[in-house]
Amino acid sequence: MKRVLFVLGHLSDSDIEWMIENGTKNNYYEGQHLVTQGESIEHIHIVLSGHLRIFSEDRPELDIAQIGSGEIIGEMSFLDERPPSVSVVAIEDCSVYSISLERMKQYMEVNTRFAARFYYSISLFLSDRLRKTTSRLGYGSVEDDIDEINLNVLNQVGKAGSRFTRMLNRFAES
């Protein structure tokens, strides 16, 4: 499942409007770094279109993952305020929604409900990613291999999809 659905499904419509109004659409071109391993980042990103690769600078020839529309970049550095442990580079021209980490944190100080919803949604998809990684490494039970989603999360997917479409449409205008 696209990570953005975890986030957008648990935010309110007014949260989404605030994010749209306070973020920007940026274009990255093939070969351009969005994130460089070990260098602090200033934004959290949602991929609107295109594909990027995630890799370690120690072994740049090996892809850790390839991501596309609907994926989030920078969430771990947002949470732990450490530089990223991987690099992210465009493998084709991409459009990315970006919002300042500082602006997000300032808004969270005055809107604690938004903060609670945002942190909860990030914890959901990080938990999902950890379960899948653990399973791929050969640990966990057979049930962990099944791509099941909590019903509460599943109920939010429809809302999330329409909110992501709203973001895409809004940024297509700019």
Buried (B, 14 or more C-beta within 10 A) or exposed (E): BBBBBBBBBBBEEEBBBBBBEEBEBBEBEEEEEBBBBEEEBEBBBBBBBBBBBBBBEEEEEEEBEEBBBBBBBBBBBBEEEEEBEBBBBBBEEBBBBBBBBEBBEEBBEEBEEBBEBBBEBBEBBBEBEEBBEEBEEEEBEEEBEEEEBEEEBEEBBEBBBEBBEBBBEBBEEE
